[in-house]
Amino acid sequence: MMPAREAKKLFGAKAPEGESDIRVVKIGDYDAVPCVGAHVSATKEIGQFRIISSDFNDGVLRVRYKLN
């Protein structure tokens, strides 16, 4: 967790608005993303995971998925 002001400096437009503290989800040394959504403690909690589409534009990879 970090103060929203600090997250805005680090992540700019990616930082969610209207929050006092922002959770930063890190994937090792590969990526860090600000988020205010729900998360699971372990991947076994999500059940079936299916990628439905992906694209790469302007240096941004987007993966869309469905959980059952």
N, C-alpha and C positions, 0 to 999 in steps of 0.2 A: 504494500500500500504506500502511496505517496500523496502529498497535498496536490490538489487539482492545479494550482498555479505552477508547481514544478513539472507536472505531467504535460501541461500546455507548452512549456518551454522546450521539453525534450521531444514531444510528439506532434506539436502544432495542431493541425486540423483533425488529426486522428484521436485526440483526447476528447472524451465525452463531455458535453456541456451540462451545467446544472448540478454538479456533484462537488462535495467538499474534499473527499478523498477518492483517489482512483486506484483500482487494482491494476498492477502491471503483470501480465502473464508472460513469463520467460520460457523459452525453449532452448536450454543450454546457452551456448554462446552464439547461437544462430539467429534468434529473433526475440523481440520484446514488443508486446502490444498492449496498449491501455484498454481496459474493459470494465464495464459495470454490470455485465451479464452474469448468469448463473454458471457455475462450474462444478464438475464432479471431482471427487477425491481420487478416483481410479477409473481408467478407461473401461473396466468390466461393468461399470454402472450404466453405460449408455446403450447396451444391447447392440443390435445390428446397425452398421454404419455403411451407407452406400453413397459414393460420389456420383452426382447427377450431371455435373458439368464443370469445366474449368476454362480459364482464359488468362492471357498475359498481355496487358496493355499498359503503356507508359511506365514500365518498370514495376508494375503491380501484378502479382499473381493472385487470382481469386479462384477459390475452390468452393463450389456449392455442393451441399450434401444433405442427405435425409437420414434421420434417425428413426428406427422403428421400435 
